[in-house]
Amino acid sequence: MRAHSYGRDVLSRSRKPAPAEVEAEPGLVVEERGSGFCGAVVRDDRRAVTLEDRHGNQRVFPFLPAGFLLDGSPVTLVPHRGRSAATEQRSASGSVRVAGLRARTARDSRIWVEGKHDAELVERVWGHDLRVDGVVVEELRGVDRLDEHVEVFGTASNRRLGVLVDHLVEGSKESRVAAAVRDPHVLVTGHPYVDIWQAVKPASLGIPAWPEVPRSVPWKEGVCAALGWGEPHEGWQRVLSAVTSFRDLEPDLIGAVERLIDFVTDPVETGSA
């Protein structure tokens, strides 16, 4: 009888490789698979690791095989060889700064802002938090056709939109545009100011108050003329450079942005793993 050689065990070919082992290095951002809690490693011991999210909430999780996600892939965390607590420093938004941050893979959810200045100011204060949470900020260049943009984007429970709008007050054009969006996966927030420049506290700029600008004059041009700031692009550089933390901003803007970040990152609401 002729012997048949089948080579290696055919069943072995279907076995998935074991998840990679990754040291729980301070600053590493991971997601605990069982709870969906996402945070940075702040300390560890032989049996467990402590994660801290962008709000400063800390939770302790045991070292379990394939117990965490790193960039969307299962990994097994192991104790860091040089265990030490990360030095606690605060980001510009007031959250705990993650030392040696490794940005999380971008989510499908997005935050939309009206223009370049809005995006730059949000990045200035919340950029660290957004990289920790994997949130991308995109410019809309106006909100007049917001409902159409939302339809094209295509939302879902794990593909949400947060929209930051200027001059969101009762009776304004912006409030009517926001009211026309009736998608449960979209949250529109905003501030009452004509332009996001006004969301920066005058004291941070060394001025007593923002000047009154006649409706017949474009707001930025009127402000720059009244304050002797030159052209609007020069004025904006003055405004942006005066912002070093959330303390330089009005509470209306701070609350609006924080609500948007929470909305697009909430694992319960978005259904993220």
N, C-alpha and C positions, 0 to 999 in steps of 0.2 A: 504494500500500500504506500502510495506516495504521500509524503508528509507535506502539509500546507503551512506556509509561514505567513502569518498575518502581521508581523512586525509588532509595534507597540500596542498596548491595550487601547482599543478604539474608544473606550469610555473615557480614557484620560484626556482625549482631545476636547471634550465638552466641559472639562473642569475650568472654571474661571480662576484667573490668578488672584491670589490673596491681595486685599487692599494694601497699598503702600503704608509703611510706618513713617510717621512724621513726628519730629520732636515738638513738644509743646513750648515753643520758643515765645517769650513775651512779645506781644504785638501781632502775633499770627492771628488772622481773622478766620474763624471757622463757624460752622453751623452744627448744632447738636441735632442728630437725626430724629430722635424721639419727640422732642418738644418744638423743634424749629427755632430755638433760641440762637440768635447770631451775635457773636461778640468777639472781642480780642482777648487773647490769653494774658492774664495779669499775674498769675502764679500757679504753681502746681506742686504736688508732692508725689510720693510713690504710688498713690492709689487714685488720685483725682486731680482735675484741672479746674481752675476758676476762670470763667469768662465774664467780661463786662461789656454791655451794649453801649450805644452812644448816649443813652440817658443816664449812665452811671449805675445801672442796675447790675448786680453781680449774682451769678448762679454757679453752683459747684456740680460737676458731672464726673462720674467715674470713668476711668480708662477702660473702655470696652472695645472689642474688635469691631472695626468698621463702624464705630459709633459716631463719627463726625463727617461732615462734607467740607471739602476744600476745593474751591472753584467748581463746585457741582459734582465732584467725584468723591466716593466714599474713601475714607482714610482711617487708619488706626493711630490715634495719638499715643505717644509714649512720653514718659517724663523727660524733661529737658536736662541735659547733662550739667549745665551750669545754672541750676535753678536759682532764680532770684526774682523778687517782685519788681515789676516795671515801675519806674519813677513816674508818679502821677503828675501830669501836666495838663493844662486845659487848652482846648482849641479855641479859635476865635468865637465859636458859638457858645462856649461855656461847657461843652462836653469834655470828657476825659480824652486827652490826646493819646492815640495809639502809637507807641514808639515803634519805629521800623515797619510802618504800615505796609502791608501787601494788599492792594486794592482788590475788593471782591469783584468777581465777574459781573458785568452789567446785567441788571434785571431787564425784563421786557417792559416793565412799567417805566414811565417817564414823568418828568416835571417840565411843563412848558412855561416860558416867560415871554413877555411881549417883545423885548428887544435886547440889544447888546448890553446896554447899561444895566438892565435888570439881571442878566446872566452874570455879568462881572461882579456885581455886588453880592449876589447869592454865593458865588464861588468864593469871594473874599471872606465871607463869614462862615458859610456852611460847607465849604469845599472838602474839608477833612471828613466830616460826617457822611457826605455823599459818597466819597470813595470807600469808606468803611462799609456802607450799605449797598454799594453797587448801583447808585442812582445817577442817571444821565440827565442833565439839564439842556433843553433845546430852545432856541429862539423861534417865536411864532411870527415876528414882524407884524404885530397888530392882531387884534382879536375879532375883527369885523366878521370873519367867516369861520368862527370857532366851531360851530356845529358841523360844518363841512369837513374841517380838519379832523374832528373826532371820528366822523364816519369813515374817512379814509384810513385813519390809524387802526381802527378795529379793536375795540376793547374786549376784555374778558376778566374773569375773577382774578387771574394772575397777570393781567396786562392792563394795568390801571393808568389813569392820567390824573395828574395834579396840575392845575392851571393857576398861575399867579397873575392877577389883573390890577392895573392901575385904576385909581378913581372909582373904586367899587362902592358907590354910595347910592342911596335910594333915588330913583329918577334919572340916573345917568345912563348914557348909551351903553356903558360897560355892564351895568346891572341888567339891562334888558338882554344883552348878548348872553350873559351868564345864565339868566333864567330860561333861555331857549334850549339850553343843554339839559336833557332829561335822561341821562345815562347814569345808572347806579355805580358804574365803575369810573366815573369822572367826578372830581371834586374841584370846584372853582372857589378860590379864596382871593382876597386882595386887601388893599389898603385904601384909605380915603384921599390920598394925595394925588394932585394932578399928574405928577411925575415921580418916579422913584427917588429922584434927587431929594425931594422933600422928606423922605423917610429917614434921612440922615439928620441927626440933631444939630441945630444951628450952633450950639455951644462947641461941638466937636470941630466945627469949621471956623470958630472964632468970630462968628457974627451974632448979633442980637436976635435976629429972626430972618426968615426967608422973606424977601421983598414981595410986595403986592405987584402983580403984573396985569395990565389991562387985557381983557379978553381979545382985543383986536391985535395983540402982539403975541407971537409964538413964545410960549412960556420960558424955554431955555434961553432964547435970545434976550428976552426981557430981564431975566435974572442976571445973566452975564453983564449986560449993559449997566444994570443998577449997581452991581458989586465991583465993576471994573475988572472982570475976569477974562476979557478978550472974547474969543470965539467959543461956542459951546463945547468943542472937543477939549479946549484948554480948561474950561470950567469943570468939565467932568473929571479931569485928572486931579483937580483940587479936591473935588468931592470924594472920589475913590481913595485918594491917598490919606484922607482924614479918618477913614474907617479902619480901625485895628481890631475891633471886636464887636460883639452884639451890643455892648454898652453904648456904642455910638449911634445906634439905630432906635427909632421910635417903636414902642411896644406893638403897635398895629402891624407893622411889617414882620416883626419877630414871630408873633403869634400865627400870622398867615403862613409863613414858610414852614414853621414847625408842624402845623397841621397837615400840610401837603406831604412832608417827609414821612410823618406817621401813617398817612393814608396809603402811600404807595409801598411802604415797607412792612405793614402789619401782616405777619404770617397767618393770622387767623382769618383776616378779611380777604387777603389775596390768595390764600390757599397754597402758598409756597411751602415746599418741603423743608 
